[in-house]
């Protein structure tokens, strides 16, 4: 019973990791800036830069993933 639960837990963790990775990279493939999507088209450049920094979008992709 213990090995069954351990195997199922490992499978669940692997599935969550794969799903999170796929979703992360699919979001990166969508054209446009997520900060502009949050703020709207009438946002100023200062607002866009502030939201970009808050969301961590100014960091490298590997750092964003972590």
C-alpha positions in Angstrom: 0.0 0.0 0.0 2.9 2.4 0.8 4.6 1.9 -2.5 1.3 2.4 -4.3 0.8 5.8 -2.5 4.4 6.8 -3.1 4.1 6.0 -6.8 0.8 7.9 -7.1 2.3 10.9 -5.3 5.3 10.9 -7.6 3.1 10.7 -10.7 1.0 13.6 -9.4 4.0 15.8 -8.8 5.3 15.0 -12.3 2.0 15.9 -13.8 1.8 19.2 -12.0 5.4 20.0 -13.0 4.7 19.2 -16.7 1.4 21.2 -16.7 3.0 24.2 -15.1 5.9 24.1 -17.5 3.6 23.8 -20.6 1.4 26.6 -19.4 4.3 28.9 -18.6 5.8 28.5 -22.0 2.5 28.8 -23.8 1.9 32.1 -22.1 5.3 33.3 -23.3 4.4 32.4 -26.9 1.4 34.7 -26.9 2.2 37.9 -28.7 2.0 41.1 -26.7 3.1 42.4 -23.4 1.2 41.0 -20.3 1.6 44.3 -18.5 -0.3 46.1 -21.3 -3.0 43.4 -21.1 -3.4 44.0 -17.4 -3.4 47.8 -17.7 -5.2 48.3 -21.0 -4.2 50.2 -24.1 -4.3 53.7 -22.5 -1.5 52.9 -20.0 1.5 55.2 -19.8 5.0 53.9 -20.3 5.8 54.5 -16.7 2.8 52.4 -15.6 3.8 49.6 -18.0 7.4 49.6 -16.6 6.2 49.5 -13.0 3.8 46.6 -13.6 6.5 44.8 -15.6 8.9 45.1 -12.7 6.2 44.0 -10.2 5.3 40.9 -12.2 9.0 40.1 -12.7 8.7 40.2 -16.5 12.0 42.2 -16.7 14.0 39.2 -15.4 15.4 36.3 -17.6 12.9 33.6 -18.5 14.5 30.9 -16.4 14.3 33.2 -13.4 10.7 33.9 -14.1 9.9 30.2 -14.2 11.6 29.6 -10.8 
